[in-house]
Amino acid sequence: MAVLKVIEILANSKESWEDATRNAVKEASKSVKNIRSVYVNEQSCVVDGANITHFRVNVKITFEVS
């Protein structure tokens, strides 16, 4: 039987929500091993005038505990 744990990560990107999600997984994988899935819980943007400057995601990352 596998034991799984879920952590919540906030990440951002100047490019897209997809890139922000990749950034979250990349940073989490530096200290968390056996990542199994990522769930995008929330998306938001930072706006300056009429321009979007940053894309933000709140993700839940699931990993197997050894």
N, C-alpha and C positions, 0 to 999 in steps of 0.2 A: 504494500500500500504506500503510495506517495503522499507526502505531506507538502502542501503548497502554502505559500505566504503571499500576501498582497501588500504592496507599499504604494503610496501616492506621491507623485512627482509633478512639479511645476517646471515647465520649460518654455523657451521662446525662440523665435527666429525672425530675421528680417525678410525672409523669403516666402514662407508658407506655413500652414498648420502641419502639413506632412513633414516638412523639414524640422519643425519644432518637436514633433513626435519622434523623429529619428534622433534628434539631439537628446531627448529624455532617455531613450533606450541606450544610446552610446554612453552617456554619463553614468547611468545606473549600472551598466555592465562593468564599469571600472572597479566597483566594490561588491556587486551582486552577481553571483554565478547561477547558471541553470535557469535563465529567464525563459519562460514558456509563452507568455502572451502579453499584449498591451491593449488596454481598453481606454479609448479617449472619452473621458468623462465630461469635459467642458472645453469650449473654445472661446477665445476672446481676442480683441485687437486693441492696440494703442493707436489713437488717431491724433495727428497734428494738422490742424486746419482741415483740408480736404483729402489728406493723404494718410494711408495706413503705414505706420512706421514699424510696428512689431506685431507678429502673430504669436498668441500664447495658447498653450494647452495645459490642461490638468489631466494627467493620465494615471491609470492604475496599472502597475506592472506586477504580474504574477510570476513567481519563481518557485522551483522545487527546493525544499530544505533537505540537506543530506543528513 
